[in-house]
């Protein structure tokens, strides 16, 4: 059982490793944010680090 837990923990750590050379890097945005037209909102967004933010607090009505 311990070997399974260690293997799963190792996979989790390797899967979460961030390679700065990778071109599809993402960041997690916390707090209420809305899309530009304001009809979709969430408290957690996964957003690419490249380009302008597509969701913002200011878009919420």
Predicted model as a PDB file, atoms N, CA, C, CB and O in Angstrom, pLDDT in the B-factor column:
MODEL        1                                                                  
ATOM      1  N   UNK A   1       0.820  -1.191   0.000  1.00 86.00           N  
ATOM      2  CA  UNK A   1       0.000   0.000   0.000  1.00 86.00           C  
ATOM      3  C   UNK A   1       0.868   1.261   0.000  1.00 86.00           C  
ATOM      4  CB  UNK A   1      -0.935  -0.005   1.205  1.00 86.00           C  
ATOM      5  O   UNK A   1       0.556   2.238  -0.681  1.00 86.00           O  
ATOM      6  N   UNK A   2       1.967   1.229   0.775  1.00 88.00           N  
ATOM      7  CA  UNK A   2       2.852   2.387   0.832  1.00 88.00           C  
ATOM      8  C   UNK A   2       3.497   2.653  -0.523  1.00 88.00           C  
ATOM      9  CB  UNK A   2       3.930   2.180   1.897  1.00 88.00           C  
ATOM     10  O   UNK A   2       3.711   3.806  -0.898  1.00 88.00           O  
ATOM     11  N   UNK A   3       3.807   1.584  -1.259  1.00 90.00           N  
ATOM     12  CA  UNK A   3       4.430   1.756  -2.571  1.00 90.00           C  
ATOM     13  C   UNK A   3       3.485   2.438  -3.542  1.00 90.00           C  
ATOM     14  CB  UNK A   3       4.871   0.410  -3.134  1.00 90.00           C  
ATOM     15  O   UNK A   3       3.918   3.238  -4.371  1.00 90.00           O  
ATOM     16  N   UNK A   4       2.205   2.130  -3.449  1.00 91.00           N  
ATOM     17  CA  UNK A   4       1.211   2.767  -4.324  1.00 91.00           C  
ATOM     18  C   UNK A   4       1.101   4.249  -4.000  1.00 91.00           C  
ATOM     19  CB  UNK A   4      -0.170   2.083  -4.179  1.00 91.00           C  
ATOM     20  O   UNK A   4       1.046   5.080  -4.907  1.00 91.00           O  
ATOM     21  N   UNK A   5       1.070   4.585  -2.726  1.00 91.00           N  
ATOM     22  CA  UNK A   5       0.976   5.992  -2.313  1.00 91.00           C  
ATOM     23  C   UNK A   5       2.219   6.757  -2.758  1.00 91.00           C  
ATOM     24  CB  UNK A   5       0.799   6.104  -0.778  1.00 91.00           C  
ATOM     25  O   UNK A   5       2.108   7.884  -3.241  1.00 91.00           O  
ATOM     26  N   UNK A   6       3.386   6.169  -2.605  1.00 90.00           N  
ATOM     27  CA  UNK A   6       4.624   6.828  -3.031  1.00 90.00           C  
ATOM     28  C   UNK A   6       4.629   7.025  -4.544  1.00 90.00           C  
ATOM     29  CB  UNK A   6       5.856   6.006  -2.595  1.00 90.00           C  
ATOM     30  O   UNK A   6       5.034   8.080  -5.030  1.00 90.00           O  
ATOM     31  N   UNK A   7       4.183   6.018  -5.290  1.00 89.00           N  
ATOM     32  CA  UNK A   7       4.144   6.127  -6.756  1.00 89.00           C  
ATOM     33  C   UNK A   7       3.170   7.211  -7.197  1.00 89.00           C  
ATOM     34  CB  UNK A   7       3.751   4.780  -7.388  1.00 89.00           C  
ATOM     35  O   UNK A   7       3.486   7.995  -8.092  1.00 89.00           O  
ATOM     36  N   UNK A   8       1.993   7.269  -6.584  1.00 89.00           N  
ATOM     37  CA  UNK A   8       1.010   8.301  -6.938  1.00 89.00           C  
ATOM     38  C   UNK A   8       1.510   9.695  -6.580  1.00 89.00           C  
ATOM     39  CB  UNK A   8      -0.322   8.032  -6.234  1.00 89.00           C  
ATOM     40  O   UNK A   8       1.287  10.643  -7.333  1.00 89.00           O  
ATOM     41  N   UNK A   9       2.176   9.831  -5.447  1.00 88.00           N  
ATOM     42  CA  UNK A   9       2.738  11.121  -5.050  1.00 88.00           C  
ATOM     43  C   UNK A   9       3.821  11.559  -6.029  1.00 88.00           C  
ATOM     44  CB  UNK A   9       3.309  11.045  -3.625  1.00 88.00           C  
ATOM     45  O   UNK A   9       3.888  12.731  -6.400  1.00 88.00           O  
ATOM     46  N   UNK A  10       4.670  10.621  -6.448  1.00 85.00           N  
ATOM     47  CA  UNK A  10       5.718  10.943  -7.418  1.00 85.00           C  
ATOM     48  C   UNK A  10       5.112  11.373  -8.748  1.00 85.00           C  
ATOM     49  CB  UNK A  10       6.648   9.738  -7.625  1.00 85.00           C  
ATOM     50  O   UNK A  10       5.600  12.319  -9.365  1.00 85.00           O  
ATOM     51  N   UNK A  11       4.059  10.699  -9.202  1.00 80.00           N  
ATOM     52  CA  UNK A  11       3.392  11.091 -10.450  1.00 80.00           C  
ATOM     53  C   UNK A  11       2.771  12.472 -10.337  1.00 80.00           C  
ATOM     54  CB  UNK A  11       2.319  10.071 -10.827  1.00 80.00           C  
ATOM     55  O   UNK A  11       2.812  13.257 -11.284  1.00 80.00           O  
ATOM     56  N   UNK A  12       2.201  12.767  -9.190  1.00 79.00           N  
ATOM     57  CA  UNK A  12       1.608  14.087  -8.976  1.00 79.00           C  
ATOM     58  C   UNK A  12       2.667  15.177  -9.030  1.00 79.00           C  
ATOM     59  CB  UNK A  12       0.876  14.134  -7.634  1.00 79.00           C  
ATOM     60  O   UNK A  12       2.459  16.212  -9.661  1.00 79.00           O  
ATOM     61  N   UNK A  13       3.796  14.954  -8.375  1.00 79.00           N  
ATOM     62  CA  UNK A  13       4.869  15.955  -8.368  1.00 79.00           C  
ATOM     63  C   UNK A  13       5.454  16.156  -9.763  1.00 79.00           C  
ATOM     64  CB  UNK A  13       5.977  15.540  -7.393  1.00 79.00           C  
ATOM     65  O   UNK A  13       5.721  17.291 -10.159  1.00 79.00           O  
ATOM     66  N   UNK A  14       5.654  15.086 -10.503  1.00 75.00           N  
ATOM     67  CA  UNK A  14       6.195  15.199 -11.856  1.00 75.00           C  
ATOM     68  C   UNK A  14       5.190  15.876 -12.774  1.00 75.00           C  
ATOM     69  CB  UNK A  14       6.571  13.815 -12.407  1.00 75.00           C  
ATOM     70  O   UNK A  14       5.572  16.679 -13.625  1.00 75.00           O  
ATOM     71  N   UNK A  15       3.911  15.562 -12.612  1.00 69.00           N  
ATOM     72  CA  UNK A  15       2.871  16.161 -13.439  1.00 69.00           C  
ATOM     73  C   UNK A  15       2.694  17.643 -13.183  1.00 69.00           C  
ATOM     74  CB  UNK A  15       1.572  15.460 -13.210  1.00 69.00           C  
ATOM     75  O   UNK A  15       2.265  18.372 -14.078  1.00 69.00           O  
ATOM     76  N   UNK A  16       3.008  18.102 -12.002  1.00 69.00           N  
ATOM     77  CA  UNK A  16       2.847  19.512 -11.657  1.00 69.00           C  
ATOM     78  C   UNK A  16       4.114  20.324 -11.892  1.00 69.00           C  
ATOM     79  CB  UNK A  16       2.427  19.640 -10.216  1.00 69.00           C  
ATOM     80  O   UNK A  16       4.119  21.535 -11.670  1.00 69.00           O  
ATOM     81  N   UNK A  17       5.171  19.686 -12.332  1.00 66.00           N  
ATOM     82  CA  UNK A  17       6.417  20.409 -12.580  1.00 66.00           C  
ATOM     83  C   UNK A  17       6.209  21.409 -13.710  1.00 66.00           C  
ATOM     84  CB  UNK A  17       7.568  19.428 -12.924  1.00 66.00           C  
ATOM     85  O   UNK A  17       5.540  21.101 -14.697  1.00 66.00           O  
ATOM     86  N   UNK A  18       6.765  22.578 -13.575  1.00 62.00           N  
ATOM     87  CA  UNK A  18       6.589  23.640 -14.558  1.00 62.00           C  
ATOM     88  C   UNK A  18       7.877  23.817 -15.349  1.00 62.00           C  
ATOM     89  CB  UNK A  18       6.179  24.966 -13.873  1.00 62.00           C  
ATOM     90  O   UNK A  18       8.937  24.066 -14.773  1.00 62.00           O  
ATOM     91  N   UNK A  19       7.787  23.691 -16.631  1.00 61.00           N  
ATOM     92  CA  UNK A  19       8.922  23.915 -17.517  1.00 61.00           C  
ATOM     93  C   UNK A  19       8.786  25.311 -18.119  1.00 61.00           C  
ATOM     94  CB  UNK A  19       8.997  22.819 -18.635  1.00 61.00           C  
ATOM     95  O   UNK A  19       7.874  25.534 -18.914  1.00 61.00           O  
ATOM     96  N   UNK A  20       9.654  26.254 -17.774  1.00 59.00           N  
ATOM     97  CA  UNK A  20       9.515  27.618 -18.301  1.00 59.00           C  
ATOM     98  C   UNK A  20       9.686  27.701 -19.817  1.00 59.00           C  
ATOM     99  CB  UNK A  20      10.522  28.523 -17.638  1.00 59.00           C  
ATOM    100  O   UNK A  20       9.258  28.682 -20.425  1.00 59.00           O  
ATOM    101  N   UNK A  21      10.294  26.710 -20.433  1.00 58.00           N  
ATOM    102  CA  UNK A  21      10.463  26.718 -21.881  1.00 58.00           C  
ATOM    103  C   UNK A  21       9.203  26.239 -22.609  1.00 58.00           C  
ATOM    104  CB  UNK A  21      11.648  25.847 -22.269  1.00 58.00           C  
ATOM    105  O   UNK A  21       9.094  26.387 -23.826  1.00 58.00           O  
ATOM    106  N   UNK A  22       8.267  25.673 -21.874  1.00 57.00           N  
ATOM    107  CA  UNK A  22       7.044  25.162 -22.468  1.00 57.00           C  
ATOM    108  C   UNK A  22       6.186  26.325 -22.946  1.00 57.00           C  
ATOM    109  CB  UNK A  22       6.269  24.285 -21.464  1.00 57.00           C  
ATOM    110  O   UNK A  22       5.998  27.288 -22.202  1.00 57.00           O  
ATOM    111  N   UNK A  23       5.661  26.261 -24.164  1.00 60.00           N  
ATOM    112  CA  UNK A  23       4.930  27.409 -24.690  1.00 60.00           C  
ATOM    113  C   UNK A  23       3.468  27.443 -24.281  1.00 60.00           C  
ATOM    114  CB  UNK A  23       5.021  27.420 -26.173  1.00 60.00           C  
ATOM    115  O   UNK A  23       2.815  28.470 -24.461  1.00 60.00           O  
ATOM    116  N   UNK A  24       2.934  26.366 -23.740  1.00 67.00           N  
ATOM    117  CA  UNK A  24       1.553  26.354 -23.267  1.00 67.00           C  
ATOM    118  C   UNK A  24       1.522  26.338 -21.751  1.00 67.00           C  
ATOM    119  CB  UNK A  24       0.792  25.145 -23.831  1.00 67.00           C  
ATOM    120  O   UNK A  24       1.108  25.348 -21.147  1.00 67.00           O  
ATOM    121  N   UNK A  25       1.955  27.421 -21.133  1.00 77.00           N  
ATOM    122  CA  UNK A  25       1.947  27.527 -19.679  1.00 77.00           C  
ATOM    123  C   UNK A  25       0.666  28.221 -19.241  1.00 77.00           C  
ATOM    124  CB  UNK A  25       3.197  28.296 -19.167  1.00 77.00           C  
ATOM    125  O   UNK A  25       0.159  29.109 -19.927  1.00 77.00           O  
ATOM    126  N   UNK A  26       0.155  27.809 -18.102  1.00 80.00           N  
ATOM    127  CA  UNK A  26      -1.108  28.337 -17.606  1.00 80.00           C  
ATOM    128  C   UNK A  26      -0.942  28.833 -16.178  1.00 80.00           C  
ATOM    129  CB  UNK A  26      -2.212  27.269 -17.679  1.00 80.00           C  
ATOM    130  O   UNK A  26      -0.029  28.424 -15.460  1.00 80.00           O  
ATOM    131  N   UNK A  27      -1.847  29.726 -15.781  1.00 83.00           N  
ATOM    132  CA  UNK A  27      -1.889  30.207 -14.411  1.00 83.00           C  
ATOM    133  C   UNK A  27      -3.320  30.043 -13.904  1.00 83.00           C  
ATOM    134  CB  UNK A  27      -1.411  31.700 -14.312  1.00 83.00           C  
ATOM    135  O   UNK A  27      -4.269  30.004 -14.688  1.00 83.00           O  
ATOM    136  N   UNK A  28      -3.457  29.949 -12.596  1.00 84.00           N  
ATOM    137  CA  UNK A  28      -4.772  29.827 -11.988  1.00 84.00           C  
ATOM    138  C   UNK A  28      -5.162  31.184 -11.440  1.00 84.00           C  
ATOM    139  CB  UNK A  28      -4.788  28.742 -10.871  1.00 84.00           C  
ATOM    140  O   UNK A  28      -4.407  31.793 -10.682  1.00 84.00           O  
ATOM    141  N   UNK A  29      -6.336  31.658 -11.820  1.00 83.00           N  
ATOM    142  CA  UNK A  29      -6.860  32.931 -11.338  1.00 83.00           C  
ATOM    143  C   UNK A  29      -7.929  32.640 -10.298  1.00 83.00           C  
ATOM    144  CB  UNK A  29      -7.432  33.794 -12.508  1.00 83.00           C  
ATOM    145  O   UNK A  29      -8.886  31.919 -10.579  1.00 83.00           O  
ATOM    146  N   UNK A  30      -7.778  33.195  -9.096  1.00 87.00           N  
ATOM    147  CA  UNK A  30      -8.719  32.988  -8.005  1.00 87.00           C  
ATOM    148  C   UNK A  30      -9.577  34.222  -7.834  1.00 87.00           C  
ATOM    149  CB  UNK A  30      -7.983  32.655  -6.697  1.00 87.00           C  
ATOM    150  O   UNK A  30      -9.126  35.330  -8.123  1.00 87.00           O  
ATOM    151  N   UNK A  31     -10.790  34.058  -7.375  1.00 87.00           N  
ATOM    152  CA  UNK A  31     -11.709  35.167  -7.159  1.00 87.00           C  
ATOM    153  C   UNK A  31     -12.662  35.296  -8.333  1.00 87.00           C  
ATOM    154  CB  UNK A  31     -10.940  36.475  -6.948  1.00 87.00           C  
ATOM    155  O   UNK A  31     -12.375  34.814  -9.428  1.00 87.00           O  
ATOM    156  N   UNK A  32     -13.781  35.937  -8.111  1.00 87.00           N  
ATOM    157  CA  UNK A  32     -14.805  36.041  -9.144  1.00 87.00           C  
ATOM    158  C   UNK A  32     -14.295  36.870 -10.325  1.00 87.00           C  
ATOM    159  CB  UNK A  32     -16.088  36.663  -8.567  1.00 87.00           C  
ATOM    160  O   UNK A  32     -13.859  38.009 -10.161  1.00 87.00           O  
ATOM    161  N   UNK A  33     -14.361  36.279 -11.503  1.00 85.00           N  
ATOM    162  CA  UNK A  33     -14.003  36.952 -12.746  1.00 85.00           C  
ATOM    163  C   UNK A  33     -15.041  36.583 -13.786  1.00 85.00           C  
ATOM    164  CB  UNK A  33     -12.564  36.566 -13.219  1.00 85.00           C  
ATOM    165  O   UNK A  33     -15.635  35.506 -13.736  1.00 85.00           O  
ATOM    166  N   UNK A  34     -15.254  37.494 -14.736  1.00 86.00           N  
ATOM    167  CA  UNK A  34     -16.275  37.292 -15.769  1.00 86.00           C  
ATOM    168  C   UNK A  34     -15.651  37.420 -17.156  1.00 86.00           C  
ATOM    169  CB  UNK A  34     -17.434  38.309 -15.603  1.00 86.00           C  
ATOM    170  O   UNK A  34     -14.581  38.006 -17.320  1.00 86.00           O  
ATOM    171  N   UNK A  35     -16.342  36.857 -18.154  1.00 84.00           N  
ATOM    172  CA  UNK A  35     -15.925  37.023 -19.535  1.00 84.00           C  
ATOM    173  C   UNK A  35     -16.270  38.436 -19.982  1.00 84.00           C  
ATOM    174  CB  UNK A  35     -16.595  35.966 -20.455  1.00 84.00           C  
ATOM    175  O   UNK A  35     -16.972  39.162 -19.278  1.00 84.00           O  
ATOM    176  N   UNK A  36     -15.780  38.820 -21.142  1.00 84.00           N  
ATOM    177  CA  UNK A  36     -15.949  40.203 -21.594  1.00 84.00           C  
ATOM    178  C   UNK A  36     -17.413  40.601 -21.733  1.00 84.00           C  
ATOM    179  CB  UNK A  36     -15.246  40.401 -22.915  1.00 84.00           C  
ATOM    180  O   UNK A  36     -17.766  41.737 -21.415  1.00 84.00           O  
ATOM    181  N   UNK A  37     -18.280  39.695 -22.203  1.00 83.00           N  
ATOM    182  CA  UNK A  37     -19.697  40.046 -22.328  1.00 83.00           C  
ATOM    183  C   UNK A  37     -20.443  39.914 -21.002  1.00 83.00           C  
ATOM    184  CB  UNK A  37     -20.360  39.167 -23.377  1.00 83.00           C  
ATOM    185  O   UNK A  37     -21.613  40.284 -20.914  1.00 83.00           O  
ATOM    186  N   UNK A  38     -19.778  39.392 -19.971  1.00 78.00           N  
ATOM    187  CA  UNK A  38     -20.330  39.375 -18.628  1.00 78.00           C  
ATOM    188  C   UNK A  38     -21.325  38.272 -18.337  1.00 78.00           C  
ATOM    189  CB  UNK A  38     -20.964  40.647 -18.367  1.00 78.00           C  
ATOM    190  O   UNK A  38     -21.891  38.249 -17.244  1.00 78.00           O  
ATOM    191  N   UNK A  39     -21.569  37.349 -19.270  1.00 80.00           N  
ATOM    192  CA  UNK A  39     -22.586  36.332 -19.006  1.00 80.00           C  
ATOM    193  C   UNK A  39     -22.018  35.017 -18.490  1.00 80.00           C  
ATOM    194  CB  UNK A  39     -23.367  36.072 -20.250  1.00 80.00           C  
ATOM    195  O   UNK A  39     -22.788  34.103 -18.196  1.00 80.00           O  
ATOM    196  N   UNK A  40     -20.699  34.888 -18.368  1.00 81.00           N  
ATOM    197  CA  UNK A  40     -20.086  33.702 -17.768  1.00 81.00           C  
ATOM    198  C   UNK A  40     -19.150  34.156 -16.667  1.00 81.00           C  
ATOM    199  CB  UNK A  40     -19.324  32.849 -18.832  1.00 81.00           C  
ATOM    200  O   UNK A  40     -18.327  35.050 -16.861  1.00 81.00           O  
ATOM    201  N   UNK A  41     -19.288  33.522 -15.495  1.00 83.00           N  
ATOM    202  CA  UNK A  41     -18.386  33.863 -14.399  1.00 83.00           C  
ATOM    203  C   UNK A  41     -18.005  32.607 -13.642  1.00 83.00           C  
ATOM    204  CB  UNK A  41     -19.032  34.891 -13.451  1.00 83.00           C  
ATOM    205  O   UNK A  41     -18.688  31.585 -13.705  1.00 83.00           O  
ATOM    206  N   UNK A  42     -16.900  32.708 -12.927  1.00 84.00           N  
ATOM    207  CA  UNK A  42     -16.430  31.620 -12.094  1.00 84.00           C  
ATOM    208  C   UNK A  42     -15.511  32.206 -11.037  1.00 84.00           C  
ATOM    209  CB  UNK A  42     -15.705  30.527 -12.936  1.00 84.00           C  
ATOM    210  O   UNK A  42     -15.046  33.339 -11.163  1.00 84.00           O  
ATOM    211  N   UNK A  43     -15.254  31.434 -10.002  1.00 85.00           N  
ATOM    212  CA  UNK A  43     -14.342  31.864  -8.950  1.00 85.00           C  
ATOM    213  C   UNK A  43     -12.947  31.287  -9.143  1.00 85.00           C  
ATOM    214  CB  UNK A  43     -14.885  31.462  -7.591  1.00 85.00           C  
ATOM    215  O   UNK A  43     -12.012  31.690  -8.452  1.00 85.00           O  
ATOM    216  N   UNK A  44     -12.793  30.343 -10.079  1.00 87.00           N  
ATOM    217  CA  UNK A  44     -11.501  29.747 -10.397  1.00 87.00           C  
ATOM    218  C   UNK A  44     -11.398  29.623 -11.917  1.00 87.00           C  
ATOM    219  CB  UNK A  44     -11.327  28.349  -9.700  1.00 87.00           C  
ATOM    220  O   UNK A  44     -12.261  29.020 -12.554  1.00 87.00           O  
ATOM    221  N   UNK A  45     -10.346  30.194 -12.490  1.00 83.00           N  
ATOM    222  CA  UNK A  45     -10.099  30.118 -13.928  1.00 83.00           C  
ATOM    223  C   UNK A  45      -8.684  29.601 -14.159  1.00 83.00           C  
ATOM    224  CB  UNK A  45     -10.301  31.507 -14.608  1.00 83.00           C  
ATOM    225  O   UNK A  45      -7.767  29.921 -13.403  1.00 83.00           O  
ATOM    226  N   UNK A  46      -8.514  28.800 -15.207  1.00 84.00           N  
ATOM    227  CA  UNK A  46      -7.184  28.389 -15.654  1.00 84.00           C  
ATOM    228  C   UNK A  46      -6.942  29.156 -16.948  1.00 84.00           C  
ATOM    229  CB  UNK A  46      -7.068  26.802 -15.861  1.00 84.00           C  
ATOM    230  O   UNK A  46      -7.647  28.951 -17.936  1.00 84.00           O  
ATOM    231  N   UNK A  47      -5.951  30.033 -16.942  1.00 82.00           N  
ATOM    232  CA  UNK A  47      -5.736  30.979 -18.034  1.00 82.00           C  
ATOM    233  C   UNK A  47      -4.297  30.876 -18.522  1.00 82.00           C  
ATOM    234  CB  UNK A  47      -6.058  32.427 -17.585  1.00 82.00           C  
ATOM    235  O   UNK A  47      -3.383  30.669 -17.724  1.00 82.00           O  
ATOM    236  N   UNK A  48      -4.096  31.017 -19.813  1.00 80.00           N  
ATOM    237  CA  UNK A  48      -2.747  31.006 -20.370  1.00 80.00           C  
ATOM    238  C   UNK A  48      -1.972  32.236 -19.909  1.00 80.00           C  
ATOM    239  CB  UNK A  48      -2.796  30.949 -21.908  1.00 80.00           C  
ATOM    240  O   UNK A  48      -2.560  33.292 -19.675  1.00 80.00           O  
ATOM    241  N   UNK A  49      -0.671  32.103 -19.781  1.00 79.00           N  
ATOM    242  CA  UNK A  49       0.142  33.225 -19.330  1.00 79.00           C  
ATOM    243  C   UNK A  49       0.485  34.166 -20.479  1.00 79.00           C  
ATOM    244  CB  UNK A  49       1.417  32.720 -18.673  1.00 79.00           C  
ATOM    245  O   UNK A  49       1.000  35.259 -20.243  1.00 79.00           O  
ATOM    246  N   UNK A  50       0.216  33.771 -21.695  1.00 77.00           N  
ATOM    247  CA  UNK A  50       0.528  34.585 -22.866  1.00 77.00           C  
ATOM    248  C   UNK A  50      -0.714  35.334 -23.323  1.00 77.00           C  
ATOM    249  CB  UNK A  50       1.082  33.711 -24.010  1.00 77.00           C  
ATOM    250  O   UNK A  50      -1.817  34.789 -23.302  1.00 77.00           O  
ATOM    251  N   UNK A  51      -0.536  36.565 -23.729  1.00 77.00           N  
ATOM    252  CA  UNK A  51      -1.637  37.364 -24.236  1.00 77.00           C  
ATOM    253  C   UNK A  51      -2.408  38.044 -23.117  1.00 77.00           C  
ATOM    254  CB  UNK A  51      -2.568  36.505 -25.052  1.00 77.00           C  
ATOM    255  O   UNK A  51      -2.113  37.841 -21.939  1.00 77.00           O  
ATOM    256  N   UNK A  52      -3.396  38.850 -23.487  1.00 80.00           N  
ATOM    257  CA  UNK A  52      -4.179  39.574 -22.483  1.00 80.00           C  
ATOM    258  C   UNK A  52      -5.134  38.635 -21.747  1.00 80.00           C  
ATOM    259  CB  UNK A  52      -4.969  40.716 -23.143  1.00 80.00           C  
ATOM    260  O   UNK A  52      -5.527  37.593 -22.272  1.00 80.00           O  
ATOM    261  N   UNK A  53      -5.500  39.022 -20.520  1.00 78.00           N  
ATOM    262  CA  UNK A  53      -6.470  38.234 -19.759  1.00 78.00           C  
ATOM    263  C   UNK A  53      -7.823  38.298 -20.447  1.00 78.00           C  
ATOM    264  CB  UNK A  53      -6.578  38.741 -18.298  1.00 78.00           C  
ATOM    265  O   UNK A  53      -8.298  39.375 -20.809  1.00 78.00           O  
ATOM    266  N   UNK A  54      -8.434  37.140 -20.623  1.00 82.00           N  
ATOM    267  CA  UNK A  54      -9.744  37.082 -21.271  1.00 82.00           C  
ATOM    268  C   UNK A  54     -10.874  37.185 -20.252  1.00 82.00           C  
ATOM    269  CB  UNK A  54      -9.882  35.789 -22.073  1.00 82.00           C  
ATOM    270  O   UNK A  54     -12.028  37.390 -20.627  1.00 82.00           O  
ATOM    271  N   UNK A  55     -10.558  37.045 -18.982  1.00 84.00           N  
ATOM    272  CA  UNK A  55     -11.535  37.217 -17.905  1.00 84.00           C  
ATOM    273  C   UNK A  55     -10.964  38.204 -16.902  1.00 84.00           C  
ATOM    274  CB  UNK A  55     -11.879  35.852 -17.217  1.00 84.00           C  
ATOM    275  O   UNK A  55      -9.775  38.178 -16.586  1.00 84.00           O  
ATOM    276  N   UNK A  56     -11.847  39.087 -16.401  1.00 83.00           N  
ATOM    277  CA  UNK A  56     -11.411  40.114 -15.453  1.00 83.00           C  
ATOM    278  C   UNK A  56     -12.517  40.396 -14.448  1.00 83.00           C  
ATOM    279  CB  UNK A  56     -11.012  41.411 -16.191  1.00 83.00           C  
ATOM    280  O   UNK A  56     -13.690  40.115 -14.696  1.00 83.00           O  
ATOM    281  N   UNK A  57     -12.122  40.956 -13.307  1.00 85.00           N  
ATOM    282  CA  UNK A  57     -13.100  41.365 -12.303  1.00 85.00           C  
ATOM    283  C   UNK A  57     -13.960  42.514 -12.845  1.00 85.00           C  
ATOM    284  CB  UNK A  57     -12.390  41.787 -10.989  1.00 85.00           C  
ATOM    285  O   UNK A  57     -15.144  42.626 -12.526  1.00 85.00           O  
ATOM    286  N   UNK A  58     -13.343  43.357 -13.664  1.00 85.00           N  
ATOM    287  CA  UNK A  58     -14.043  44.537 -14.173  1.00 85.00           C  
ATOM    288  C   UNK A  58     -15.176  44.184 -15.128  1.00 85.00           C  
ATOM    289  CB  UNK A  58     -13.066  45.452 -14.870  1.00 85.00           C  
ATOM    290  O   UNK A  58     -16.089  44.986 -15.323  1.00 85.00           O  
ATOM    291  N   UNK A  59     -15.132  43.001 -15.723  1.00 85.00           N  
ATOM    292  CA  UNK A  59     -16.170  42.591 -16.675  1.00 85.00           C  
ATOM    293  C   UNK A  59     -17.459  42.172 -15.956  1.00 85.00           C  
ATOM    294  CB  UNK A  59     -15.658  41.437 -17.550  1.00 85.00           C  
ATOM    295  O   UNK A  59     -18.515  42.107 -16.585  1.00 85.00           O  
ATOM    296  N   UNK A  60     -17.390  41.888 -14.658  1.00 85.00           N  
ATOM    297  CA  UNK A  60     -18.586  41.450 -13.908  1.00 85.00           C  
ATOM    298  C   UNK A  60     -19.527  42.628 -13.724  1.00 85.00           C  
ATOM    299  CB  UNK A  60     -18.195  40.845 -12.520  1.00 85.00           C  
ATOM    300  O   UNK A  60     -19.101  43.730 -13.377  1.00 85.00           O  
ATOM    301  N   UNK A  61     -20.790  42.391 -13.955  1.00 77.00           N  
ATOM    302  CA  UNK A  61     -21.786  43.459 -13.855  1.00 77.00           C  
ATOM    303  C   UNK A  61     -22.498  43.412 -12.528  1.00 77.00           C  
ATOM    304  CB  UNK A  61     -22.795  43.364 -14.987  1.00 77.00           C  
ATOM    305  O   UNK A  61     -23.373  44.238 -12.266  1.00 77.00           O  
TER     306      UNK A  61                                                      
ENDMDL                                                                          
END                                                                             
